[in-house]
Amino acid sequence: MELSKIVPSRRKTIKFNWCNKEFLVMSEKYRSARNKMRPMDTCFWCGHKFDNGEMMALAQPEKGANKLLCQTCADLLRGNE
């Protein structure tokens, strides 16, 4: 599994071990709890800002911490399996 996109000077590719497409629904309660630590209200890959009631996906890259993805990016990732 991997996501890949072209940035101005190169292609950025990150390999993931797994992806849970239906991880959690964004809510005001989740947003306020995460804002106390580190805000997590946008998609890691495309920067889409999650609206309340929107389903978020969770993916584990080979290196680093788990990442939140929007459904579009999760579909792209799972399509590359």
C-alpha positions as CSV (number, residue, x, y, z in Angstrom):
1,M,0.0,0.0,0.0
2,E,1.3,3.4,-0.9
3,L,0.3,6.9,-1.7
4,S,2.2,8.9,-4.3
5,K,1.9,12.5,-5.6
6,I,4.0,14.9,-7.5
7,V,5.2,18.0,-5.6
8,P,7.0,20.8,-7.4
9,S,10.4,19.3,-7.4
10,R,9.8,15.5,-7.0
11,R,7.4,12.7,-6.4
12,K,6.5,12.1,-2.8
13,T,5.7,8.5,-1.9
14,I,4.8,7.0,1.5
15,K,4.3,3.3,2.1
16,F,1.6,2.2,4.6
17,N,1.2,-1.1,6.5
18,W,-2.6,-0.9,6.8
19,C,-5.6,1.4,6.5
20,N,-8.9,1.3,8.5
21,K,-11.3,3.2,6.2
22,E,-14.0,3.6,8.8
23,F,-12.0,4.7,11.8
24,L,-14.1,7.4,13.5
25,V,-16.7,10.1,12.7
26,M,-15.5,13.7,13.2
27,S,-17.4,15.4,15.9
28,E,-17.2,18.5,18.0
29,K,-16.2,16.4,21.0
30,Y,-13.3,14.8,19.1
31,R,-12.2,18.1,17.7
32,S,-12.1,19.8,21.2
33,A,-10.3,16.8,22.8
34,R,-7.6,16.8,20.0
35,N,-7.1,20.5,20.1
36,K,-5.9,20.3,23.7
37,M,-3.0,18.1,22.5
38,R,-2.3,18.4,18.8
39,P,-5.0,19.4,16.3
40,M,-5.9,16.6,14.0
41,D,-8.8,17.9,11.9
42,T,-7.3,17.7,8.4
43,C,-6.4,14.9,6.0
44,F,-2.6,14.1,6.3
45,W,-2.3,13.6,2.5
46,C,-4.4,16.2,0.8
47,G,-5.2,18.7,3.6
48,H,-9.0,18.3,3.3
49,K,-10.6,19.8,6.5
50,F,-13.0,17.4,8.1
51,D,-16.6,18.5,8.7
52,N,-18.6,17.3,11.7
53,G,-20.3,14.0,10.8
54,E,-17.6,13.0,8.2
55,M,-16.0,9.6,8.5
56,M,-12.2,9.6,8.9
57,A,-9.8,6.8,8.0
58,L,-6.7,5.8,10.0
59,A,-3.5,4.5,8.3
60,Q,-0.1,3.3,9.7
61,P,2.9,4.4,7.6
62,E,6.0,2.1,7.7
63,K,7.8,4.9,9.6
64,G,6.3,7.3,12.1
65,A,2.9,7.7,13.8
66,N,-0.5,6.8,12.5
67,K,-2.1,9.3,10.1
68,L,-5.7,10.5,9.5
69,L,-6.9,10.3,5.9
70,C,-10.1,11.5,4.2
71,Q,-12.2,8.8,2.4
72,T,-10.9,9.9,-1.0
73,C,-7.3,9.3,0.0
74,A,-8.2,6.1,1.8
75,D,-9.8,4.8,-1.4
76,L,-6.6,5.8,-3.3
77,L,-4.5,4.0,-0.8
78,R,-6.6,0.8,-0.7
79,G,-6.7,0.8,-4.5
80,N,-2.9,0.4,-4.5
81,E,-2.9,-2.8,-2.5
